[in-house]
Amino acid sequence: MRFWLCLLVLPGLATAEIYRWTDANGQVHFGQRPAASGAERVEVRPQVVERDQQTREREERTSRFYDARREEQAHASAQAQERQAKRAAECQDLRRRLANIPEGYSYYRTDETGERSYYSDQQVDTARQQLQRQVTERCA
């Protein structure tokens, strides 16, 4: 990050005018505008920083590490969203099934021969309680 900041600042420094002067007390000052007559212009040359092979490799490894980390975080976020969507769909289905068991109706299933087999009131109450427990556990 600092490297890029330096690259942005260096062209401005190269074109900036810097002046040097000495005040009445003998103290040396630098500034972009000459504050006193007799100020001399100082040439400032940007320093070129050469990075060795080890530094470039270390920067590349660091960059790969952070890229991999961002990818892992994006993948984890996508998985969390997928789990949340599945849980919401499951809760919606459980609530729909619970709402379809109103009090006072007869429920049946069709067996292999095509005949209706009716649930007892106790079986319906048990199914309702199980669905209510599942909604409470999974959808809270």
DAZI-V889268 format. One record per residue. N is the residue number from 1. SS is DSSP state (a for helix, b for strand, c for the rest). PHI is phi as a letter, one per 30 degrees, with the letter a starting at -180 (999 if undefined). BURIAL is b if it has 9 or more other ideal C-beta (glycine too) atoms within 8 Angstrom, else e. Layout:
<<N | SS | PHI | BURIAL> <N | SS | PHI | BURIAL>>
This chain:
<<1 | c | 999 | e> <2 | a | d | e> <3 | a | e | e> <4 | a | d | e> <5 | a | d | e> <6 | a | d | b> <7 | a | d | e> <8 | a | d | e> <9 | a | d | e> <10 | a | e | b> <11 | a | d | e> <12 | a | d | e> <13 | a | d | b> <14 | a | d | b> <15 | a | c | e> <16 | c | d | e> <17 | c | c | e> <18 | b | c | b> <19 | b | c | b> <20 | b | b | b> <21 | b | a | b> <22 | b | c | e> <23 | c | d | e> <24 | c | d | e> <25 | c | d | e> <26 | c | i | e> <27 | c | d | e> <28 | b | d | e> <29 | b | b | b> <30 | b | b | e> <31 | b | a | e> <32 | c | d | e> <33 | c | b | e> <34 | c | d | e> <35 | c | d | e> <36 | c | b | e> <37 | c | d | e> <38 | c | j | e> <39 | c | d | b> <40 | b | c | e> <41 | b | d | e> <42 | b | c | e> <43 | c | d | e> <44 | c | c | e> <45 | c | c | e> <46 | c | d | e> <47 | c | d | e> <48 | c | d | e> <49 | c | c | e> <50 | c | c | e> <51 | c | c | e> <52 | c | d | e> <53 | a | d | e> <54 | a | d | e> <55 | a | d | e> <56 | a | d | b> <57 | a | d | e> <58 | a | d | e> <59 | a | d | b> <60 | a | d | e> <61 | a | d | e> <62 | a | d | e> <63 | a | d | e> <64 | a | d | e> <65 | a | d | e> <66 | a | d | e> <67 | a | d | e> <68 | a | d | e> <69 | a | d | e> <70 | a | d | e> <71 | a | d | e> <72 | a | d | e> <73 | a | d | e> <74 | a | d | e> <75 | a | d | e> <76 | a | d | e> <77 | a | d | e> <78 | a | d | e> <79 | a | d | e> <80 | a | d | e> <81 | a | d | e> <82 | a | d | e> <83 | a | d | e> <84 | a | d | e> <85 | a | d | e> <86 | a | d | e> <87 | a | d | b> <88 | a | d | e> <89 | a | d | e> <90 | a | d | b> <91 | a | d | b> <92 | a | d | e> <93 | a | d | e> <94 | a | d | b> <95 | a | d | b> <96 | a | d | e> <97 | a | d | b> <98 | a | d | b> <99 | a | d | e> <100 | c | d | e> <101 | c | c | b> <102 | c | d | e> <103 | c | d | e> <104 | c | i | e> <105 | c | c | e> <106 | c | c | e> <107 | c | c | e> <108 | b | b | e> <109 | b | b | e> <110 | b | c | e> <111 | c | d | e> <112 | c | d | e> <113 | c | d | e> <114 | c | j | e> <115 | c | c | e> <116 | b | d | e> <117 | b | c | e> <118 | b | d | e> <119 | c | d | b> <120 | c | d | e> <121 | a | e | e> <122 | a | d | e> <123 | a | d | e> <124 | a | d | b> <125 | a | d | e> <126 | a | d | e> <127 | a | d | b> <128 | a | d | b> <129 | a | d | e> <130 | a | d | e> <131 | a | d | b> <132 | a | d | b> <133 | a | d | e> <134 | a | d | b> <135 | a | d | b> <136 | a | d | e> <137 | a | d | e> <138 | a | c | b> <139 | c | c | b> <140 | c | d | e>>
